[in-house]
Amino acid sequence: MKKGIVAAIFIFIFSLLQNTLFSALSLGGIAPDLIMILAVSYGFMLGRKAGLFVGFTAGFIMDLFFGVVLGFYALCYMFAGFFAGHFHEPFFKEDIRLPLGMVVIGELGYNFVFYIIQFLLRGRFQLPFYFLHIMIPKVIYTVVLTLVLYPVILFVNRKLDELEKKGAKKLD
């Protein structure tokens, strides 16, 4: 229950920051993707269901307020969180290299699908330009913020796990 409330708070804060503060702090028109960081982090830390739920919920909120096509963000972030959830069990959560790699893969996949829908279907075949001037800078910006935000999300989830264990011991 507490993890669900904290996830909702994270979704609210990250959505708000992504669409206000970081939109204003965009570098060359490129803003980081905080929702991707959140979906991948939850999937990696808590499993496929958590990644799927957080990704879908945050993406759906983005669709409602900022999307052109309902469901695009929800599907992209849901798949990223679900994909990250496959690596929940076999790896250490404290090692940030795998979540960074998953953020890179998720961000590249998301941006490629965005390119197909927004540009390729309109006859704009400038993938090398889009890749070098939009995708790569956005991935780098998001990865740099992942280095800061992933440890925060991990810390909060560790504290919630400790509180759950203390609560379970009191019931015994």
N, C-alpha and C positions, 0 to 999 in steps of 0.2 A: 504494500500500500504506500509506504513512504517512498519507495523507489519510483512509483508511478507519479506521485506528486512532484518529486524532484525532477523527473524527466519532463513533466509539463512545464515546470518553472524554467528549466534549461531551454526548452523549445521556445517559450515566450521570449526569454532574454536574447537568445541567439537570433531569432527572427527579427526582433526589434533592432538589435545591433547591426545585423546585416543590412537592413533596409533603411537605417537612419545614419548612424555614425560611420560605418564603413563605406556606405555609398558616398558620403561626403569626403571621406579620406581615400577615395579611389585614386590610384596612380595611373595616369594616362587613360582614364575611363575604365580601368580594371579594378573590380572589388573582390575581396576574398569570399569564399563560399563557406560560411560558418555552419550552415545546415548539413553540408557534406561531412564536415568534421564531426558534428554531433551524431549523425546517423552511423558513420563508420566506427566512432568510439563506442557507442552503445552496442553495436553489433559485436565488436571485438571483445568488449568487456563482459557482456551479459548474454550473448548468444544470438542465434538467428531471429527468434521471435521478438526479442527486444529491439534489435536493429531494424527489423521490418516494421514494427509498430512505431518507433520513434521516427524513422525515415518517412513512413507514410503520413503520419500525423503532421509532422513539420512541413512536409511537401504539400499536403492538402491545405494547410493554412497559407502557405506561399501562393498556391493556386487561387485560393479565394480572394486574397487581397492584391496580388501582384501579377497573377498569371493571365495569359491570353487564352490558353486552352486549358480547360479544367481537367486535371489529372496528370499533366505532364510532369510537374515537379514531384508530385506524389509518387508516381511510378519510378522516376529516376532515383530519388532518394531512398525509396523502399528497396529497390534492387541493390543499391550500394550498401545499405545496412544489412540486408539479408546475406549478401556476398561476404561481408566482413564477419558475420556471425559464424561462418564455416570455420573460421580460425580461432574460435572462442576457446576450445579445450586444449589443443596441443601446444600453445605458446604462452610464454610469460607475459602478463599484462603490463609489467613495468618496462619491458623492452619496447621502445617507441619506433623502432625501425619498421616493423611490420605494419602498424597503423599508418605510418607515413606512406609506405608503399601502397596500401589500400586507398588512401586519400588520393594519391596520384592516379591510380587506375580508375577510381570512381569519378574523379574530376575530368580526366581525359575522356572517359566514356560518356559522361553527361554532356560535355562540350561538343563531342562529335555528334551525338544525337541532336543537340541543339543546332549545330551547323546544318545537318541534313534537313531538319524541319524548317529552319528560318531562311537558309540561303540556297541550298542545293535544289530544293523543290521550286525555287523561283528562278532557276537558271543561272545562278551565280556560282561559278566553278573556281573560286579562289581559295581552295583549301590550304595551299602552302602559306598564303598571306594570313589567313585566319589562324592557322596553327602557330605560326611564329609570333604574331602580334597580339593575339587574344588568348589562345589556349595555354601556351607556355607561361606567359606572365601571370595568368590567373592561377595556374597550378603552383607556381613558385610562391606567390603571395599566400595562397591557402596553406601550403606546406609550412611556411614560416610561422603562420598563426597556429598551426597544429602543434608545433613545438612548444607553444605557450599554453594552449587550451587543453590539450590531451592530458597533461599532468594534473590540471585542475579537475577535470571530469573524473579522472582516476582517483584522485584524493577524495572527492565527495562520495564516490561509490564505495571506496574502502571504508570510510567512516560509517556509511549506511550499513554495510555488512557487519561492522563491529557492533553497532547498535542492535542489529537483529540478533546477533549471537548473545549479547548481554541480556536481551529480552527473553530469549529462549532458555537461558540458564536460570533466570528468575522463575520461570514457569515450572522448571523441573523440581 
